[in-house]
Amino acid sequence: MSAESTTARKRDRLERYLRQRATDGEFYFKSKYITDEVGLSTKEIGALLPDLRGSATAFELEEWGYANATTWRVVPTSD
């Protein structure tokens, strides 16, 4: 399996998790608190989030704050 396809699978897994969480409305998270739920390290999550910011359509993703780690805000988009 190529590194590119592995990265795509990880990105898809993270996007699926964030999309599911966004169905309940806006939420905030830090990477270190979702690692077990998505099966990725904080470093992997951090590397994937900037790409998701530009490509995800089911939700908007923005850096909300930085105190000890970046807090991300996820807002579902309207259909």
ROVEXSE-364986 format. One line per field, with one value per residue (C-alpha): residue number from 1; residue in three letters; x negated, y, z negated. Coordinates in steps of 0.001 Angstrom, whole numbers, plus 500000, padded with zeros to 6 digits. Layout:
BEGIN
k <- c(NUM, ...)
r <- c(ala, ...)
X <- c(X, ...)
Y <- c(Y, ...)
Z <- c(Z, ...)
// end
This chain:
BEGIN
k <- c(1, 2, 3, 4, 5, 6, 7, 8, 9, 10, 11, 12, 13, 14, 15, 16, 17, 18, 19, 20, 21, 22, 23, 24, 25, 26, 27, 28, 29, 30, 31, 32, 33, 34, 35, 36, 37, 38, 39, 40, 41, 42, 43, 44, 45, 46, 47, 48, 49, 50, 51, 52, 53, 54, 55, 56, 57, 58, 59, 60, 61, 62, 63, 64, 65, 66, 67, 68, 69, 70, 71, 72, 73, 74, 75, 76, 77, 78, 79)
r <- c(met, ser, ala, glu, ser, thr, thr, ala, arg, lys, arg, asp, arg, leu, glu, arg, tyr, leu, arg, gln, arg, ala, thr, asp, gly, glu, phe, tyr, phe, lys, ser, lys, tyr, ile, thr, asp, glu, val, gly, leu, ser, thr, lys, glu, ile, gly, ala, leu, leu, pro, asp, leu, arg, gly, ser, ala, thr, ala, phe, glu, leu, glu, glu, trp, gly, tyr, ala, asn, ala, thr, thr, trp, arg, val, val, pro, thr, ser, asp)
X <- c(500000, 498637, 498114, 500591, 503391, 502614, 502878, 506150, 507613, 506592, 508059, 511306, 511498, 510997, 513470, 516089, 515644, 515947, 518959, 520740, 519984, 521189, 524635, 525367, 524332, 521282, 518515, 514936, 512081, 508367, 506579, 505278, 508840, 510018, 507003, 508596, 511885, 510288, 507304, 504768, 501976, 502145, 499401, 501379, 504558, 502668, 501206, 504613, 506710, 505377, 506275, 509765, 510303, 510267, 511895, 514655, 518159, 520320, 518771, 516613, 513403, 511504, 508733, 510476, 507758, 504343, 503612, 501350, 502750, 504937, 508661, 510659, 514248, 516458, 519730, 522066, 522904, 526487, 527590)
Y <- c(500000, 503391, 506216, 508295, 505747, 505304, 509061, 509149, 506388, 508284, 511520, 509724, 508211, 511606, 513311, 510626, 511090, 514893, 514663, 512316, 514585, 517637, 516097, 517086, 520681, 522814, 521392, 522088, 519646, 519276, 516530, 514889, 514218, 512363, 510134, 506985, 507602, 507983, 505692, 508319, 510094, 513791, 514349, 512529, 514457, 517746, 516955, 516056, 518951, 521679, 519515, 518879, 522612, 523068, 519857, 518891, 519807, 518480, 520850, 523930, 523567, 526453, 527010, 528510, 529046, 527996, 527300, 524278, 522869, 524103, 524005, 523370, 524455, 522277, 523670, 521602, 523128, 523482, 521364)
Z <- c(500000, 500933, 498463, 500455, 500105, 496401, 495884, 497840, 495632, 492478, 493843, 494716, 491220, 489575, 491909, 491228, 487460, 487665, 489979, 487556, 484606, 486558, 487071, 483449, 484152, 483574, 481394, 480364, 479932, 479351, 481234, 478071, 476892, 479998, 480708, 479284, 481075, 484514, 484032, 485062, 483202, 482407, 484961, 487669, 486836, 486878, 490291, 491766, 490431, 492747, 495764, 494378, 493910, 497654, 498806, 496354, 497477, 494611, 492091, 491720, 489764, 488248, 485769, 482788, 480226, 479097, 475446, 474883, 478149, 480977, 480356, 483504, 484123, 486308, 487660, 489824, 493179, 494283, 497201)
// end
